Amino acid sequence: MTSHYKSFTYIENLHQHIGEAVTLNGWVFDKTEKGKLIFIKLRDGSGIVQCVLFKPNVSEDISANAQALTQESSVSVKGLVRAEQRAPGGVEIDVQDIKLWQVARDYPITPKEHGVEFLMEHRHLWLRSTRQHAIMRVRAAVIKAIRDFFDGNGFTLMDSPILTPNASEGTSTLFETQYFDLGKAYLTQSGQLYAEASAMALGRVYTFGPTFRAEKSKTRRHLTEFWMVEPEMAYFDLNDDMDLAEDFVEYIVQYCLKTCKRELAILGRDITKLEAVKRPFHRLSYTEAVEWLNANEIKLNKRTPDGAEVQVDFPWGEDFGAPQEEAIMTQFNKPCIIHRYPTDVKAFYMKRDVENPKVVLAMDMLAPEGAGEIIGGSQREDDFNALRERVLHENLPEHEFQWYLDLRKYGSVPHSGFGLGLERTVKWITGAEHIREVIPFPRMIYRIVP
């Protein structure tokens, strides 16, 4: 998009204006003085450029304005764009004028090391750092890739409600609120159930928005509020679902490699590991994964009745935790899909395998490099009686799920879908150590501010 209607220029477009006088608006990232020269690093959200002021070339007032600048002072700089291969972005600004908007005093985040708690308390300012800026740009690229992929492949965006009358997963990890005179309402754990209704109307749909889990978890992978994209497809079986998930993740990663080279370089990301993320991905059944764990002596910690902790072979029927997922992924350099999980560890709406009712037609995609699960999905139960039996088995209120059961009474078809966690995906692509870094304002069990 052109910016001819702007009275100023963005740093990312400076290479188009070499030899021209421009006005930049931004904040001081850093400033140093050397004799008659003042070097100002200016950031504007699109990039950073070095602005060089030579005192004899400007008035005393302009020179005084430059000397008054501090970290994060807001300023407008007018100057000549000059090619300089040694400078970031290949350009510098010869300063002609400076206008002060505000001189920042005692900016709390300085170049020295700060503890995580301090940075989280100042998250509203920490976002301005080079690393956080790069991560947020990658996050925006992942979001664009998600929308482009589905919009370009015949999907319709259908928004699911955030306030719901019941749990989509059949669990107790819900945030609840009083909904007028109608009783309890809950913040959604997933947009999936409503996406299934939308898919029966439009064939291929996706929902994309915030979801909430009241899990008391403190791991590097958990947030209480996070974003999830959930496609749902009529007439898709489990194999179709897994194929789509592979196409989707490959597209996201390759899009980021193409559009976020600068950001990934700032983050020090080894892009050769991301370049390997191309179809086909690896696939293991749950049973094969359990066999691999036991063959490689990956033990499970268990407590005996008297409270002692012992290590045992991983039992068939137990759900995988982070240690098992990370162990499985040590053998792969690109994602792996684990499929056909035990019925008892998965959600009520997942379809049982007709060839083995002990497992459901579910799949999880695990990413390499310790990233863990980024996708969970399944073929959905499309038989009315089988789904109703599962609702009752899980002690869910049948009347609240009547509309969901209705989908199996009026033109029911095989259908499938999955959910991809945005923050876990961004964490993997950026190589961030903790998930709190990849969402602008993280919500965790011990934090709800700023």
C-alpha positions in Angstrom: 0.0 0.0 0.0 1.3 3.4 -0.9 1.7 6.2 1.7 1.4 9.2 -0.5 -1.3 10.7 1.8 1.0 10.7 4.7 2.9 13.8 5.9 5.7 11.6 7.1 7.6 8.5 6.0 8.0 5.1 7.7 11.5 3.7 8.4 10.8 0.5 6.5 10.2 2.6 3.3 13.3 4.8 3.5 15.2 2.8 0.8 12.6 4.3 -1.6 13.6 7.9 -0.7 17.4 7.9 -1.0 18.5 11.5 -1.7 15.2 13.0 -0.5 14.3 15.0 2.5 11.8 13.1 4.7 10.1 13.5 8.1 10.1 10.6 10.5 8.0 10.2 13.6 9.0 7.9 16.4 10.8 7.2 19.7 14.4 7.4 20.7 15.8 3.9 21.0 19.3 5.0 21.9 21.5 8.2 21.7 25.2 8.8 21.8 27.4 11.9 21.4 30.9 12.1 19.9 32.4 15.5 19.6 30.3 17.5 17.2 28.2 14.5 16.2 25.0 13.2 17.9 23.9 9.7 16.9 20.2 9.0 17.4 18.7 5.6 16.9 15.0 6.2 16.1 12.3 3.5 16.0 8.8 3.9 14.7 7.4 0.4 14.8 8.4 -0.5 11.3 12.1 -0.4 11.9 15.1 1.4 13.4 17.3 3.9 11.6 20.4 5.9 12.7 19.9 9.7 12.5 23.2 11.7 12.5 23.2 15.3 13.6 26.3 17.4 12.8 26.1 20.4 15.2 27.6 23.0 12.9 24.9 22.2 10.3 21.9 23.1 12.5 20.8 25.9 14.8 21.6 25.9 18.5 17.9 25.3 19.3 17.9 22.1 17.1 21.2 21.0 18.6 19.7 21.6 22.1 16.7 19.5 21.3 18.9 16.6 20.2 21.0 16.9 23.4 17.8 16.8 25.5 16.7 13.5 24.1 16.5 10.5 26.4 15.5 6.8 25.8 11.9 6.6 24.6 11.5 10.4 24.1 8.9 11.0 21.3 10.2 13.1 18.4 9.9 14.1 14.8 13.1 14.1 12.8 13.5 15.8 9.4 16.5 15.0 7.3 18.1 13.8 4.1 18.1 10.0 3.4 21.6 8.8 2.6 22.7 5.4 1.5 25.0 3.8 4.0 25.8 0.1 3.6 27.2 -0.2 7.1 24.0 1.0 8.7 21.0 -1.2 9.5 18.7 -1.2 6.5 21.4 0.4 4.3 20.4 4.0 5.0 21.1 6.8 7.5 19.4 10.2 8.1 21.4 13.5 8.0 19.4 15.5 10.5 18.1 18.9 9.5 15.5 19.5 12.2 14.2 17.9 15.4 10.8 18.5 17.0 10.3 17.3 20.6 6.9 15.8 21.5 7.8 14.6 24.9 11.1 14.1 26.7 10.8 10.8 28.7 12.1 10.8 32.2 13.6 7.8 34.0 12.4 5.2 31.6 12.3 2.0 33.8 13.6 -0.5 31.2 17.3 0.2 30.6 19.9 -1.7 28.7 20.9 -3.6 31.9 19.5 -7.0 32.7 16.1 -7.1 34.3 14.3 -10.0 36.0 11.3 -11.6 34.5 8.9 -10.4 37.1 10.1 -6.8 36.6 9.6 -7.1 32.9 6.1 -8.6 33.3 5.1 -5.8 35.6 6.2 -3.4 32.8 4.8 -5.5 30.0 3.2 -2.4 28.5 6.7 -1.0 28.0 8.6 -4.3 27.5 6.8 -4.6 24.2 9.0 -1.8 22.8 12.2 -3.9 23.1 13.8 -5.2 19.9 13.2 -8.8 20.8 9.5 -8.3 21.8 9.0 -6.2 18.7 10.3 -9.0 16.5 8.2 -11.6 18.2 5.0 -9.5 17.8 5.8 -9.0 14.1 6.1 -12.8 13.6 2.9 -13.3 15.5 1.2 -10.9 13.1 2.7 -12.8 10.2 1.4 -16.2 11.6 -2.1 -14.7 11.9 -2.0 -13.4 8.3 -0.8 -16.8 7.1 -3.7 -18.5 8.9 -6.3 -16.2 7.4 -4.7 -16.4 3.9 -4.6 -20.2 4.0 -8.2 -20.7 4.8 -9.6 -17.7 2.9 -7.7 -19.0 -0.2 -8.9 -22.6 0.1 -12.7 -22.1 0.1 -13.3 -21.7 3.9 -15.7 -19.2 5.4 -14.9 -17.5 8.6 -17.7 -18.1 11.1 -17.4 -16.5 14.6 -18.4 -18.7 17.5 -19.7 -17.2 20.7 -17.3 -16.5 23.6 -20.0 -16.9 26.2 -21.5 -20.4 26.3 -23.9 -22.3 28.4 -21.8 -25.4 28.7 -18.3 -26.9 28.4 -17.2 -28.0 25.0 -14.6 -30.4 26.3 -16.7 -31.8 29.2 -14.2 -30.6 31.8 -14.3 -28.4 34.8 -11.6 -26.0 33.7 -14.0 -23.2 33.1 -14.3 -19.5 33.9 -17.9 -18.9 35.0 -20.1 -15.8 35.3 -23.7 -15.1 36.2 -25.7 -14.5 33.0 -28.6 -12.2 34.0 -31.5 -14.4 35.1 -30.5 -17.4 33.0 -28.0 -18.9 35.4 -24.4 -19.6 34.8 -22.5 -18.8 31.6 -18.9 -19.8 30.8 -16.0 -18.4 28.8 -15.5 -20.7 25.9 -12.8 -23.3 25.9 -13.2 -23.8 22.1 -15.3 -22.6 19.2 -15.5 -26.1 17.8 -19.1 -27.2 18.7 -20.5 -24.1 17.0 -18.1 -24.5 14.1 -19.6 -27.9 13.5 -23.1 -26.3 13.2 -21.6 -23.8 10.8 -19.9 -26.5 8.7 -23.3 -28.2 8.2 -24.5 -25.0 6.7 -21.4 -23.9 4.7 -19.3 -27.0 4.2 -15.8 -25.7 5.1 -15.5 -23.1 7.9 -13.1 -21.8 10.5 -13.4 -19.9 13.7 -10.6 -17.8 15.0 -10.6 -16.0 18.4 -9.7 -16.1 22.1 -10.4 -19.1 24.2 -10.1 -19.7 28.0 -8.9 -22.5 30.2 -9.0 -22.3 34.0 -6.2 -24.8 34.4 -3.9 -24.2 37.4 -0.9 -24.8 35.3 2.5 -23.0 35.4 4.3 -24.6 32.5 6.1 -22.7 29.7 3.3 -23.7 27.4 0.1 -22.7 29.3 -1.9 -19.5 29.3 -5.4 -19.0 30.7 -6.4 -16.8 27.7 -5.1 -17.7 24.3 -6.0 -17.6 20.7 -7.1 -20.6 18.7 -8.0 -21.2 15.0 -10.4 -24.1 14.4 -11.4 -25.3 11.0 -14.3 -27.7 10.6 -15.0 -29.6 7.4 -18.1 -31.6 6.3 -17.3 -35.0 4.7 -13.7 -35.1 6.0 -12.5 -38.2 7.6 -9.5 -38.5 9.9 -7.0 -38.9 7.0 -8.4 -35.8 5.3 -8.1 -33.9 8.6 -4.4 -34.9 9.0 -3.6 -34.0 5.4 -5.2 -30.6 5.9 -3.3 -30.0 9.1 0.0 -30.8 7.4 -0.7 -28.5 4.5 -1.7 -25.8 7.0 1.4 -25.9 9.2 3.7 -26.1 6.3 2.1 -23.0 4.8 2.4 -21.0 8.0 6.1 -21.9 8.6 7.1 -21.3 4.9 5.2 -18.0 4.9 7.1 -16.8 8.0 10.4 -17.8 6.5 9.6 -15.7 3.4 8.3 -12.6 5.2 10.0 -12.5 8.6 13.7 -12.9 7.7 14.7 -9.8 9.6 12.7 -10.7 12.7 14.0 -14.3 12.8 17.5 -13.0 12.4 17.0 -10.6 15.4 15.7 -13.5 17.4 18.8 -15.6 16.5 16.5 -18.3 15.1 18.1 -21.2 13.3 16.0 -21.1 10.2 17.5 -24.3 8.8 15.3 -26.1 11.3 12.2 -24.3 10.0 13.2 -24.9 6.4 12.8 -28.7 7.1 9.1 -28.2 7.9 7.7 -29.6 4.6 5.2 -32.3 3.9 5.0 -35.2 4.4 5.2 -35.0 8.2 5.8 -38.1 10.4 2.9 -40.1 11.7 2.6 -42.6 14.5 -0.4 -44.3 16.0 -0.8 -43.9 19.8 0.0 -47.6 20.2 3.2 -47.2 18.1 4.2 -44.2 20.2 3.8 -46.2 23.4 5.8 -49.0 22.0 8.6 -46.6 21.1 8.6 -45.0 24.6 8.9 -48.4 26.2 11.5 -49.7 23.7 13.6 -46.6 24.5 13.0 -47.0 28.3 11.2 -43.6 28.7 9.7 -44.2 32.1 6.6 -42.7 33.7 6.7 -41.4 37.3 3.9 -43.0 39.4 3.1 -42.9 43.1 2.5 -46.2 45.0 -0.5 -46.4 47.5 1.9 -45.6 50.3 3.1 -42.4 48.5 6.4 -43.5 47.2 7.4 -42.4 43.7 8.5 -45.1 41.3 9.3 -45.3 37.6 7.3 -47.7 35.4 6.9 -48.6 31.8 4.4 -46.3 30.0 1.0 -48.0 30.2 -1.3 -48.2 27.2 -4.3 -46.0 28.0 -2.4 -43.2 29.8 -2.4 -39.8 28.1 0.9 -38.3 27.0 2.4 -35.5 29.0 5.1 -33.0 28.0 8.0 -35.4 28.9 6.6 -38.1 26.7 5.9 -35.7 23.8 9.4 -34.2 24.0 10.9 -37.7 24.1 9.0 -38.9 21.0 10.0 -35.8 19.1 13.8 -36.3 19.7 13.8 -38.6 16.7 12.2 -36.1 14.3 13.2 -32.8 12.7 9.7 -31.8 11.6 6.2 -32.3 13.1 4.8 -35.7 13.9 1.1 -36.6 14.1 0.0 -39.0 16.8 -3.3 -40.6 16.0 -5.9 -43.0 17.3 -5.8 -42.3 21.1 -7.5 -44.3 23.8 -11.2 -43.4 24.0 -11.0 -42.7 27.8 -8.5 -39.9 27.5 -10.2 -37.9 24.8 -13.3 -35.7 24.5 -16.8 -37.1 24.3 -17.5 -35.9 20.7 -14.7 -37.9 19.1 -15.7 -40.8 16.9 -14.7 -44.3 17.9 -12.7 -46.3 15.4 -15.0 -49.0 14.0 -12.1 -51.3 13.7 -11.1 -50.8 17.4 -13.6 -49.2 19.7 -11.0 -48.8 22.4 -9.5 -45.8 20.4 -11.0 -42.7 18.9 -10.2 -41.2 15.5 -8.2 -38.4 17.1 -4.9 -36.8 16.2 -2.4 -34.4 17.9 0.4 -32.7 16.0 3.6 -32.4 17.9 6.2 -29.9 16.8 10.0 -30.5 17.2 12.6 -28.7 19.3 10.6 -29.2 22.5 7.6 -27.2 21.2 5.1 -29.9 22.1 1.5 -30.1 20.9 0.4 -27.4 18.5 -2.7 -29.1 17.0 -5.4 -31.3 18.5 -8.2 -32.6 16.3 -10.4 -35.5 15.4 -13.2 -37.0 13.3 -16.4 -36.1 15.1 -19.0 -38.6 16.1 -21.8 -38.3 13.5 -24.2 -40.9 14.9 -27.0 -39.5 17.1 -27.3 -42.5 19.4 -23.6 -42.9 19.8 -23.1 -39.2 20.6 -26.0 -39.2 23.1 -24.6 -42.2 24.8 -21.3 -40.3 25.2 -23.0 -37.2 26.6 -24.8 -39.3 29.2 -21.6 -41.3 30.0 -19.8 -38.0 30.7 -22.6 -36.8 33.0 -23.2 -33.8 30.8 -26.6 -32.1 30.9 -28.4 -33.5 27.8 -30.8 -30.5 27.5 -27.9 -28.1 27.1 -26.4 -30.2 24.3 -29.7 -30.8 22.5 -28.9 -28.3 19.8 -25.5 -30.2 19.2 -27.3 -33.5 19.1 -29.7 -32.0 16.5 -26.8 -31.8 14.1 -26.9 -35.6 14.0 -30.7 -35.8 13.3 -30.9 -33.5 10.2 -28.6 -34.5 7.4 -25.7 -35.9 9.5 -22.5 -36.5 7.6 -18.9 -37.6 8.5 -17.0 -34.5 9.5 -13.7 -33.5 11.1 -11.7 -30.6 12.4 -8.9 -29.4 14.6 -7.6 -26.6 16.7 -4.2 -24.9 16.3 -3.0 -22.9 19.3 -1.7 -19.6 18.0 0.7 -18.9 20.9 2.2 -22.3 20.9 2.9 -22.1 17.2 4.5 -18.6 17.5 6.6 -19.9 20.4 7.9 -22.7 18.3 8.6 -20.6 15.2 10.3 -17.8 17.1 12.2 -20.1 19.4 10.9 -18.1 22.5 11.6 -19.8 25.8 8.2 -19.1 27.4 4.7 -18.6 26.0 4.3 -15.4 28.0 6.6 -13.7 25.4 4.4 -14.4 22.4 1.1 -12.7 23.4 0.9 -9.0 23.9 -0.5 -9.1 27.4 -0.4 -12.6 28.9 -3.0 -13.9 31.3 -1.7 -16.6 33.6 -2.8 -18.1 36.9 -0.7 -15.6 38.8 -1.0 -12.6 36.5 -3.9 -10.5 35.1 -2.1 -7.1 34.9 -1.2 -5.0 33.1 
